[in-house]
Amino acid sequence: MNAHFPPLLSPSTSTPFPLTSAFPLHRISPPPLSTTANNFTSGSPSSPLCSQCTTNHPNSALSLPTATRTPPGNSLDHALLSLLRQRKTGEAWLLYAQSAHLPNPTCLSRLVAQLSYQGNPEGLSRAQSIISRLRHERLLHRLDANSLGLLAVSAAKSGHTQYANSVIKSMLRSNYLPHVKAWSAVVSRLAASGGDGPLEGIMLFNSVIKRLRRFPDPTLVRDSQPDTVAFNAVLNACANIGDVRKFLKVFDEMPEWNVVPDVLTYNVMIKLCARVDREDLLVYVLEAILIKGIELCITTFHSLIAAYVGFGDLETAEQLVQAMREGRRDICKILRDATNLEYPDDDENENDSENGLFEKLLPNLIQQSNHDPPLLQKAYAPDSRIYTTLMKGYMKAGRLTDTIRMLEAMRHQNDSNSHPDQVTYTTVISALVKAGSIEKARQVLAEMTRIGVPANLVTYNILLKGYCKQLKMDNAKELIKEMAEGSGILPDVVSYNTLIDGCILIDDSAGALAYFNEMRARGIAPSKISYTTLMKAFALSGQPKLAHKVFDEMLNDPRVKVDQVAWNMLIEGYCKLGLIEETKRVVQKMREHGFYPDVATYGSLANGIAMARKPGEALLLWNEVKERCRPKNEESCDSPSLPPLKPDEGLLDTLADICVRAAFFRKALEIVACMEENGMSPNKTKYSRIYVEMHSRMFTSKHASKARQDRRWERKRAAEAFKFWLGLPNSYYGSEWRLESGDEVNYQ
């Protein structure tokens, strides 16, 4: 997709949007109009959306009426249509907003389309408000495919990927097919997003393909059929999750739609090899491009360098860059020799499923075993992006000297394309900040200004993070001022998150709150990190109630999705003060929201219980942890609904410590046994010291009644077993243990 989605013009009209829908709608079966408009909002991705194409348009044009008088009926339609034809979208929106009546389908579709095409947050918000109004009035069927397609593209470009996804899916559920440029743009954005985005992109692609196959005549759905861009988008999703099988399935579908892989397809395949740790296959992908006669692009070499850097193979990356500098065309031979590759035999890979999949993707993996590696069609010189990628490898490996040396070498290149750019300098600044040389990083920033390479917000945010890590908050404030006054760059949510985190490091919760409020006053929406970082500030300063207020605000913010980290941060705030009852209420609320306690949650609870000195709560906590540690197939598990858990050493050690101090020796033995089963080494020295200090005289009284001694029998046995585990003198060896002379242990 291009950076801006162009209007699809009809040759016979001069209007910015055609009188008929440019994104054709294909109905598989006509849905009844009374059921086409169900719940559809920006937060409801599963609600259906139906649209109709309308071709009856008024031809007369009227001027914009005054704000105090809104024309009714047909007059409103004529006025709106005239404004929209003149591309006076803002005035058309005002006229629509002032009217209590809905315009006709043509005007509505044009207005949504032109608002979406503006490509700014205001236009997108206005278009979404029209969708919301139509939903409430059950008239969503008035919009055509062109408007809905442009709305999906605009939402995707603006970062509202899930909203865009909901628009396309709703069209599909209503038995309509969007234009390929619309649905492929959404797939592309989903593929590049984190979390489940790539999987959702694959599912959206499969949904479109499934509906396309229902048409016996492909010409009926020509505009919706996948093209190379669409296939590359979904292949990128498969590569991002490292699923070779899904990648091959999609790749094999390309001939069905008369789509031929291009160089970008194989660039994505390079990424796939990197995701699945197959460095040995990178050269085969390059050879496949050359064998098929596809013209290479510099991006292919960017991908190769990035892959080798990602593998930590800087030596091969350096050889590749050096070969490009020398203008060599035998890159494939160099890569073969550098990685000491041997072509696989059929017998060796007969039962290797992954190799079998790659053999289908790369037939040259076998076919070219007896041939010399192919030559490049021409020589390619490295550009600044390739040098910068190699520099990032140096930075990751801690090779600061090589990073600086590379920068100097780039400065003296004859080719202007190889000169350091904004990204190069930012990479160097990042390396210096990581090494703690913040002042040298400022010198690099000053040099950027001197030679006319403008620093961007990323550059300043890196420096800002460096100052905050070094607890130089005054310098950080000066840098924020320099950004705004000197460069005209305003801080973003990342900048404020960094400042809030810096305040936490110097124990300044008031300063963190001030930056949070300043960020919102500037109209910058807090992110999930903003909320959790501020919660951390209050939790660490012993103000859990304030942390809870921040959490509640986060919970009510529709732009932010509360995750496990936020719940754990809130729980930790209460546990640090030993407020167990409040913590238990938060944990119950967390369960109601569909989250289960994890190791971090239990660790905070254990620490809170220790602080509150409530060992009975520790027993309840251990019972829950113990049940979740058992294999799923054990019939004795009392909590089958809880997911399994692998405890860490900190959690178990804290629980064991509580039990030993409270003389719960049987439970202490269970916990230390769990530690040993999970490969942890319990601290016997610490537990021995606790036992000697607190329990060495527990059963030394000779005057206890027989009844009381009987009641203590089970407890005594557990104590003896624990002493046996510690290696202290105990009844198992038939010996007496005396802490001091005269302190005789009585086991009778």
C-alpha positions in Angstrom: 0.0 0.0 0.0 1.1 3.5 -0.7 1.5 6.0 2.1 -1.8 7.6 1.2 -4.8 5.7 -0.2 -5.7 7.5 -3.5 -9.3 8.1 -4.5 -10.4 5.7 -7.1 -11.6 8.0 -9.9 -14.1 7.2 -12.6 -12.9 8.4 -16.1 -16.2 10.0 -16.7 -16.4 12.3 -13.7 -14.3 15.0 -12.2 -15.5 14.6 -8.7 -13.1 13.3 -6.1 -15.1 10.2 -5.5 -17.0 8.4 -8.2 -20.8 8.5 -8.4 -20.8 4.7 -8.3 -18.9 2.7 -5.7 -15.2 2.3 -6.5 -14.9 -0.5 -4.0 -17.4 -2.9 -5.5 -19.7 -4.8 -3.3 -20.4 -8.5 -4.1 -23.3 -10.0 -2.4 -23.4 -13.8 -2.1 -27.0 -13.7 -0.9 -29.0 -10.5 -0.3 -29.5 -10.0 3.4 -32.7 -8.5 4.6 -32.3 -4.8 5.2 -34.0 -5.0 8.6 -31.2 -7.1 10.0 -28.1 -5.6 8.4 -27.3 -3.0 11.0 -26.6 -4.6 14.3 -24.2 -3.5 17.0 -21.1 -2.0 15.4 -18.8 0.3 17.3 -15.1 0.9 17.4 -14.9 -1.3 20.4 -17.1 -4.1 19.0 -15.0 -5.8 16.3 -17.5 -8.7 15.9 -20.6 -6.6 15.0 -21.8 -6.9 11.4 -21.9 -4.1 8.9 -23.9 -4.0 5.7 -23.7 -1.5 2.8 -25.5 -0.8 -0.4 -24.3 0.9 -3.6 -26.4 3.9 -4.7 -26.2 5.4 -8.1 -29.0 8.0 -8.0 -27.4 11.4 -7.3 -28.8 14.9 -7.4 -27.1 17.1 -10.0 -27.9 20.6 -8.7 -25.4 22.4 -6.5 -26.4 24.8 -3.7 -24.3 27.1 -1.5 -23.7 26.3 2.2 -26.6 27.6 4.3 -26.2 29.6 7.4 -25.5 27.9 10.7 -28.8 29.1 12.1 -30.9 27.5 9.4 -30.5 24.0 8.3 -32.3 22.9 5.1 -34.6 19.9 5.5 -35.0 16.9 3.2 -33.9 17.2 -0.3 -32.4 20.7 0.3 -30.0 19.2 2.8 -29.0 16.5 0.3 -28.4 19.1 -2.5 -26.3 21.3 -0.3 -24.2 18.5 1.1 -23.6 17.0 -2.4 -22.5 20.4 -3.7 -20.0 20.9 -0.8 -18.6 17.4 -1.2 -18.1 17.9 -4.9 -16.1 21.0 -4.2 -14.1 19.1 -1.6 -15.3 21.3 1.2 -15.4 18.4 3.5 -15.2 20.5 6.7 -18.1 22.6 5.8 -20.1 19.5 4.7 -19.4 18.0 8.1 -20.7 21.1 9.9 -23.8 21.0 7.8 -24.4 17.4 8.6 -23.7 17.9 12.3 -26.2 20.8 12.5 -29.0 18.8 10.9 -31.4 16.6 12.8 -32.2 14.7 9.6 -30.0 12.1 8.0 -29.0 12.8 4.4 -29.5 10.3 1.6 -27.2 7.3 1.2 -25.2 9.0 -1.6 -24.3 12.0 0.6 -23.6 9.8 3.6 -21.3 7.6 1.7 -19.4 10.5 0.1 -19.1 12.3 3.5 -17.7 9.2 5.2 -15.3 8.5 2.3 -13.9 12.1 2.2 -13.6 12.3 6.0 -11.7 9.0 5.9 -9.5 10.2 3.0 -8.4 13.2 5.0 -6.1 10.8 6.9 -6.1 12.8 10.2 -7.5 11.9 13.6 -10.2 14.5 13.4 -11.5 13.2 10.0 -11.4 9.6 11.3 -13.2 10.5 14.5 -16.0 12.2 12.5 -16.4 9.3 10.2 -16.6 6.9 13.1 -19.3 9.2 14.7 -21.4 8.8 11.5 -21.0 5.0 11.8 -22.1 5.2 15.4 -25.2 7.3 14.6 -26.2 4.9 11.8 -25.8 2.0 14.1 -28.2 3.5 16.7 -30.7 4.2 14.0 -30.3 0.8 12.3 -29.4 2.4 9.0 -25.8 1.2 8.4 -27.0 -0.3 5.1 -27.0 3.2 3.6 -23.2 3.3 3.3 -21.5 1.9 0.2 -18.4 -0.1 -0.1 -16.2 2.8 -1.2 -16.8 4.7 2.0 -16.4 1.6 4.2 -13.2 0.6 2.5 -11.6 4.0 2.8 -12.7 4.1 6.5 -10.9 0.8 7.1 -7.8 2.0 5.4 -7.8 5.3 7.2 -8.3 3.5 10.6 -5.5 1.1 9.8 -3.1 3.9 8.9 -4.0 5.8 12.0 -3.1 2.9 14.2 -6.7 1.8 14.9 -6.0 -1.6 13.5 -8.6 -3.4 15.4 -11.3 -1.0 14.4 -10.2 -1.4 10.7 -10.3 -5.1 11.2 -13.8 -5.0 12.5 -15.0 -3.0 9.5 -13.7 -5.5 7.0 -14.9 -8.5 9.0 -18.4 -7.0 9.4 -18.6 -6.5 5.6 -17.7 -10.1 5.1 -20.3 -11.3 7.6 -22.8 -9.3 5.7 -21.9 -11.2 2.5 -20.1 -8.3 0.9 -16.5 -8.3 -0.5 -14.3 -5.2 0.0 -11.7 -4.1 -2.5 -8.4 -5.8 -2.3 -6.7 -2.5 -1.4 -8.9 -2.2 1.6 -8.7 -5.6 3.1 -5.0 -6.1 2.2 -4.1 -2.9 4.0 -5.7 -4.2 7.2 -3.9 -7.5 6.8 -0.7 -5.7 6.4 -1.2 -3.7 9.6 -2.3 -6.7 11.6 0.8 -8.6 10.4 3.1 -5.9 11.7 1.3 -5.4 15.0 2.3 -7.3 18.2 0.4 -9.8 20.2 -2.2 -11.8 18.2 -2.2 -9.3 15.3 -0.4 -11.6 12.8 -2.7 -14.5 13.6 -5.7 -12.2 13.1 -4.2 -11.1 9.8 -3.9 -14.7 8.6 -7.5 -15.4 9.7 -8.8 -12.3 7.9 -6.9 -13.3 4.7 -8.4 -16.8 4.9 -11.9 -15.4 5.4 -11.6 -13.3 2.2 -10.2 -16.2 0.2 -13.0 -18.5 1.4 -15.7 -16.1 0.2 -13.9 -15.5 -3.1 -13.9 -19.2 -3.9 -17.7 -19.3 -3.7 -17.9 -17.4 -7.0 -17.7 -19.7 -10.0 -16.9 -16.7 -12.3 -13.7 -15.0 -11.1 -14.4 -11.9 -13.2 -17.3 -11.1 -10.8 -14.9 -10.6 -7.9 -11.8 -9.3 -9.8 -11.4 -6.2 -7.7 -11.4 -8.2 -4.5 -9.0 -10.9 -5.5 -5.6 -11.0 -3.7 -2.7 -9.5 -5.5 1.0 -9.7 -4.8 0.8 -7.0 -2.1 -2.0 -8.9 -0.3 0.0 -12.2 -0.4 3.1 -10.5 0.8 1.2 -9.0 3.7 -0.1 -12.4 4.9 3.2 -14.1 4.3 4.8 -11.4 6.5 2.3 -12.4 9.2 3.3 -16.0 8.9 7.0 -15.0 9.0 6.5 -12.9 12.1 5.1 -15.8 14.1 7.7 -18.2 12.6 5.1 -20.6 11.2 6.8 -22.4 8.2 3.7 -24.6 7.5 1.3 -21.7 7.2 3.9 -19.8 5.1 4.1 -22.7 2.7 0.3 -23.1 2.5 -0.1 -19.4 1.5 2.9 -19.5 -0.8 1.3 -22.5 -2.6 -2.0 -20.6 -3.1 -0.3 -17.8 -5.2 -0.6 -19.6 -8.6 -4.3 -20.2 -8.0 -4.8 -16.4 -8.2 -2.3 -15.9 -11.0 0.1 -14.1 -8.5 3.8 -14.4 -9.1 6.2 -14.0 -6.1 8.3 -10.9 -6.4 11.5 -9.8 -4.6 9.6 -8.7 -1.6 8.1 -12.2 -1.2 11.6 -13.6 -0.9 12.7 -10.8 1.4 9.9 -11.9 3.7 11.2 -15.5 3.3 14.6 -14.2 4.6 12.7 -13.0 7.7 11.1 -16.4 8.1 14.5 -18.1 8.1 15.7 -15.7 10.7 12.6 -16.3 12.9 13.1 -20.1 12.8 16.9 -19.9 13.4 17.8 -21.2 10.0 20.9 -19.1 9.2 22.0 -21.9 6.8 19.1 -21.2 4.5 19.7 -17.4 3.9 22.0 -18.0 1.0 19.5 -20.4 -0.6 16.8 -17.7 -0.6 19.2 -15.3 -2.4 20.1 -17.9 -4.9 16.4 -18.7 -5.5 15.8 -15.0 -6.4 18.7 -15.1 -8.9 17.6 -18.4 -10.4 14.1 -17.2 -11.0 15.4 -14.1 -12.7 13.8 -11.7 -10.3 15.6 -8.4 -10.1 17.2 -7.8 -6.7 16.6 -4.6 -4.7 18.8 -3.1 -2.0 16.1 -4.1 0.5 17.2 -7.8 0.0 20.6 -6.9 1.2 19.2 -5.0 4.1 17.2 -8.1 5.1 20.3 -10.3 4.8 22.5 -8.0 6.9 19.7 -7.7 9.5 19.4 -11.5 9.6 23.1 -12.1 10.1 23.2 -9.4 12.7 20.2 -11.0 14.5 22.1 -14.3 14.6 25.1 -12.6 16.1 27.2 -13.6 13.1 28.8 -10.2 12.6 31.8 -11.7 10.8 29.5 -12.9 7.9 27.7 -9.6 7.9 31.0 -7.7 7.7 32.1 -9.9 4.8 28.9 -9.2 2.9 29.2 -5.5 3.4 32.9 -5.5 2.3 32.0 -7.5 -0.8 29.4 -5.0 -1.7 31.9 -2.1 -1.2 34.3 -3.9 -3.6 31.5 -4.3 -6.2 31.7 -8.0 -6.3 28.9 -10.1 -7.9 29.8 -13.5 -6.4 28.0 -12.8 -3.1 26.4 -16.2 -3.0 29.8 -17.9 -3.1 31.1 -15.6 -0.4 28.1 -16.5 1.8 28.5 -20.2 1.2 32.1 -20.1 2.2 31.5 -17.8 5.2 29.0 -20.2 6.7 30.7 -23.4 5.5 27.5 -24.8 4.0 27.0 -28.3 2.8 23.9 -29.2 0.7 21.7 -31.7 2.5 21.2 -35.2 1.3 17.7 -36.6 0.7 18.2 -39.5 3.1 19.3 -37.2 6.0 16.2 -35.0 5.7 13.7 -37.7 4.8 12.0 -37.5 8.2 12.8 -33.9 8.9 9.5 -32.1 8.5 10.8 -28.6 8.6 13.5 -29.3 6.0 10.8 -30.9 3.9 8.8 -27.7 4.1 11.7 -25.5 3.1 12.6 -27.8 0.2 9.1 -27.1 -1.2 9.7 -23.3 -0.7 13.2 -23.5 -2.1 13.6 -26.2 -4.7 17.2 -25.1 -5.3 18.0 -26.4 -1.8 18.4 -29.8 -3.6 18.5 -29.0 -7.3 21.5 -26.8 -7.1 23.7 -29.1 -5.0 26.0 -29.8 -8.0 26.0 -26.3 -9.6 28.1 -23.3 -8.9 26.4 -20.5 -7.0 24.8 -17.9 -9.3 26.2 -14.4 -9.8 24.3 -11.2 -9.1 22.9 -9.4 -12.2 25.0 -6.4 -11.2 27.0 -5.0 -8.3 25.1 -3.3 -5.4 26.9 -0.7 -3.2 25.9 -0.5 0.5 23.9 2.5 1.5 23.5 4.2 4.9 20.8 1.8 6.0 23.1 -1.2 5.5 25.9 0.4 7.4 23.5 1.5 10.2 22.2 -2.1 10.5 25.8 -3.4 10.9 26.4 -0.6 13.5 23.4 -1.9 15.4 25.1 -5.3 15.5 28.2 -3.7 16.9 26.2 -1.8 19.5 24.3 -5.0 20.6 27.7 -6.8 21.0 29.0 -3.9 23.0 31.6 -2.9 20.4 31.4 0.8 20.9 34.8 1.5 19.2 33.6 -0.3 16.0 30.4 1.7 16.1 32.3 5.0 16.2 34.8 3.8 13.5 31.9 2.9 11.2 30.5 6.3 11.6 33.8 7.9 10.6 34.1 5.6 7.6 30.6 6.6 6.4 31.4 10.3 6.6 34.3 9.8 4.1 32.4 7.8 1.6 32.2 9.3 -1.9 28.7 8.0 -2.5 26.2 10.4 -0.8 23.8 7.4 -0.3 26.4 6.0 2.1 26.7 9.1 4.3 25.4 8.9 7.8 21.8 10.0 8.2 19.4 10.6 11.0 19.0 6.9 11.8 22.8 6.4 11.8 23.5 9.2 14.2 20.6 8.0 16.4 22.2 4.6 16.5 25.5 6.0 17.6 23.8 8.1 20.3 22.0 5.0 21.5 25.3 3.1 21.7 26.9 5.9 23.7 24.0 6.2 26.1 24.0 2.5 26.6 27.7 2.7 27.5 27.0 5.5 29.9 28.8 8.2 27.8 25.9 10.6 27.9 28.1 13.7 27.3 29.6 12.2 24.2 26.1 11.4 23.0 25.3 15.1 23.4 28.3 16.0 21.3 27.0 13.7 18.5 23.7 15.5 18.8 25.5 18.9 18.5 27.3 17.6 15.4 24.0 16.6 13.8 22.8 20.2 14.2 26.1 21.5 12.8 26.0 19.5 9.6 22.3 19.9 9.1 21.0 16.5 9.9 17.9 17.1 12.0 17.4 15.0 15.1 14.0 13.5 15.6 11.9 12.6 18.6 13.5 9.1 18.8 16.9 10.7 19.1 15.8 13.0 22.0 14.0 10.2 23.7 17.1 8.1 23.8 19.1 10.9 25.4 16.2 11.6 27.8 16.3 8.0 28.9 20.1 8.2 29.4 19.7 11.2 31.7 16.9 9.6 33.7 18.9 6.4 34.2 21.8 8.5 35.5 19.3 10.3 37.8 20.1 13.6 36.2 16.5 14.9 36.1 17.6 18.5 35.8 19.4 17.7 32.6 16.3 15.8 31.4 14.1 18.9 32.0 16.6 21.0 30.1 16.6 18.6 27.2 12.7 18.7 27.0 13.0 22.5 26.9 15.7 22.3 24.1 13.5 19.9 22.1 10.5 22.3 22.1 12.4 25.6 21.7 15.4 24.7 19.7 14.0 22.0 17.4 10.3 22.5 17.6 9.8 18.9 18.7 7.2 18.3 21.3 7.5 15.4 23.8 5.3 12.4 23.2 3.9 9.6 25.4 7.3 7.8 25.3 9.0 11.0 26.6 6.7 11.4 29.5 6.9 7.7 30.4 10.6 8.1 30.5 10.3 11.2 32.8 7.8 9.4 35.1 10.2 6.4 35.3 13.0 8.8 36.1 11.0 10.3 39.0 10.5 6.8 40.4 14.3 6.2 40.4 14.8 9.3 42.6 11.7 8.4 44.7 9.7 11.4 43.6 6.1 10.2 43.3 4.8 13.8 43.3 7.0 14.6 40.3 5.8 11.5 38.5 2.2 12.5 39.0 3.0 16.0 37.8 4.4 14.7 34.5 1.4 12.4 34.1 -1.0 15.3 34.5 1.0 17.5 32.2 1.0 14.9 29.5 -2.8 14.7 29.7 -3.1 18.4 29.7 -1.3 18.5 26.4 -3.8 16.1 24.9 -1.4 13.1 24.9 -3.3 9.9 25.7 -1.6 7.9 28.4 -0.4 4.4 27.3 -0.5 1.2 29.3 3.1 1.9 30.3 2.1 5.4 31.5 -0.5 4.0 33.9 1.6 1.1 35.2 4.7 3.3 35.7 2.7 5.8 37.7 1.2 2.9 39.7 4.7 1.8 40.4 5.6 5.2 41.7 2.8 5.1 44.3 3.3 1.5 45.1 7.0 2.0 45.9 6.2 5.1 48.0 3.8 3.2 50.2 0.6 4.8 48.7 -1.4 1.8 47.4 -4.7 3.7 47.5 -3.4 6.2 45.0 -2.1 3.4 42.9 -5.6 1.9 43.0 -7.1 5.2 41.8 -4.7 5.2 38.8 -5.6 1.6 38.2 -9.3 2.3 38.2 -8.8 5.1 35.7 -6.8 2.8 33.5 -9.6 0.2 33.8 -12.1 2.8 32.5 -9.9 4.0 29.7 -11.1 2.3 26.5 -7.8 3.0 24.7 -5.8 0.9 27.1 -6.1 -2.8 27.7 -5.4 -3.8 31.3 -3.0 -6.7 31.5 -1.5 -9.0 34.1 1.4 -6.5 34.8 -1.1 -3.8 35.9 -2.9 -6.2 38.3 0.4 -7.4 39.8 1.6 -3.8 40.3 -1.6 -3.0 42.2 -1.3 -6.2 44.3 2.3 -5.4 45.1 1.4 -2.0 46.4 -0.9 -3.4 49.0 1.5 -6.3 49.8 4.4 -4.0 50.5 2.4 -2.7 53.5 1.2 -6.1 54.6 -2.5 -5.2 53.8 -3.6 -8.8 53.1 -7.3 -8.4 53.2 -7.2 -5.5 50.7 -4.9 -7.6 48.6 -7.3 -10.6 48.6 -10.1 -8.4 47.4 -7.9 -7.2 44.5 -7.0 -10.8 43.6 -10.7 -11.8 43.6 -11.5 -8.8 41.3 -8.6 -9.9 39.1 -10.1 -13.4 38.8 -13.5 -11.9 37.9 -11.8 -10.1 35.0 -10.4 -13.3 33.6 -6.9 -13.1 35.0 -5.2 -15.8 37.0 -2.5 -15.2 39.6 1.0 -15.9 38.2 4.3 -16.4 39.9 4.8 -12.7 40.4 1.3 -12.4 41.9 2.1 -15.2 44.4 5.5 -13.8 45.1 4.0 -10.5 46.2 1.3 -12.3 48.2 4.0 -14.3 50.0 6.0 -11.2 50.8 2.9 -9.5 52.1 1.9 -12.4 54.3 5.5 -12.4 55.7 5.2 -8.7 56.5 1.7 -9.1 58.1 2.9 -12.1 60.1 -0.1 -14.2 59.1 1.3 -17.7 58.6 -2.1 -19.2 58.3 -2.6 -17.3 55.0 0.7 -18.8 53.8 -0.7 -22.3 54.2 -3.7 -21.4 52.0 -1.4 -19.8 49.5 0.9 -22.9 49.4 -2.1 -25.2 48.9 -3.1 -23.3 45.8 0.4 -23.1 44.5 0.9 -26.8 45.1 -2.3 -27.7 43.2 -1.2 -25.7 40.2 2.2 -27.3 40.2 0.8 -30.7 39.7 0.5 -32.2 36.2 -2.8 -31.7 34.5 -3.6 -35.4 34.3 -3.4 -36.0 38.1 -6.9 -36.8 39.3 -6.2 -35.4 42.7 -6.0 -31.8 41.4 -8.8 -29.9 43.1 -8.5 -26.8 40.8 -8.7 -28.1 37.3 -9.8 -24.7 36.0 -6.6 -23.0 37.0 -3.7 -23.1 34.5 -0.5 -24.9 35.5 2.2 -23.0 37.3 6.0 -23.3 37.5 7.1 -21.6 40.7 10.3 -19.8 41.0 12.9 -19.9 43.8 11.9 -16.6 45.4 8.3 -17.6 45.9 9.1 -21.1 47.4 11.9 -19.7 49.6 9.6 -17.1 51.1 6.8 -19.6 51.8 9.3 -22.0 53.3 10.7 -19.2 55.5 7.2 -18.4 56.8 6.4 -22.0 57.5 9.7 -22.6 59.4 9.3 -19.5 61.5 5.7 -20.6 62.3 6.8 -24.2 63.1 4.8 -25.6 60.2 7.5 -28.2 59.6 5.3 -30.6 57.6 4.5 -27.9 55.1 8.0 -26.6 55.1 9.2 -30.1 54.1 6.6 -30.1 51.3 7.9 -26.8 50.0 11.6 -27.6 50.1 10.8 -30.9 48.4 9.1 -28.9 45.6 12.2 -26.7 45.4 14.4 -29.8 44.9 12.1 -31.3 42.3 12.4 -28.1 40.3 16.2 -28.0 40.4 16.5 -25.4 43.2 18.8 -25.7 46.2 17.1 -24.7 49.5 19.2 -22.6 51.8 19.7 -25.1 54.6 22.0 -22.8 56.5 19.3 -20.1 56.8 16.6 -22.6 57.9 19.0 -24.2 60.4 19.7 -20.8 61.9 15.9 -20.0 62.2 15.3 -23.4 63.8 18.0 -22.9 66.4 17.0 -19.4 67.2 13.2 -20.0 67.4 12.5 -23.7 68.1 15.4 -25.4 69.8 13.6 -25.6 73.1 10.2 -26.3 71.7 9.9 -29.8 73.2 12.3 -29.6 76.2 9.8 -29.3 79.0 9.8 -32.3 81.4 6.7 -31.1 83.2 4.1 -31.1 80.4 1.1 -33.3 81.0 0.7 -36.6 79.2 -2.3 -35.3 77.4 -0.4 -32.2 76.2 2.5 -34.3 75.1 0.2 -36.5 73.1 -1.3 -33.5 71.4 2.2 -32.4 70.4 3.2 -35.8 69.1 2.5 -35.2 65.4 4.1 -31.8 65.6 7.2 -33.3 67.2 7.5 -35.9 64.5 7.3 -33.2 61.9 10.0 -31.2 63.7 12.2 -34.3 63.9 11.8 -35.0 60.2 12.7 -31.3 59.4 15.8 -31.6 61.6 16.7 -34.8 59.8 16.5 -32.9 56.5 18.6 -30.1 57.9 21.2 -32.5 59.2 20.8 -31.5 62.8 20.8 -34.1 65.6 17.4 -35.7 65.8 15.6 -38.8 67.1 16.1 -40.6 63.8 19.7 -41.2 64.8 18.7 -42.1 68.4 20.8 -39.2 69.8 20.2 -36.4 72.1 20.6 -32.8 70.9 21.6 -30.1 73.3 21.8 -26.5 72.4 23.7 -25.7 75.6 24.9 -27.7 78.5 22.0 -28.8 80.6 19.4 -28.2 77.9 18.4 -31.8 77.4 16.0 -32.7 74.6 13.0 -34.7 75.8 11.5 -37.0 73.2 9.3 -39.0 75.6 
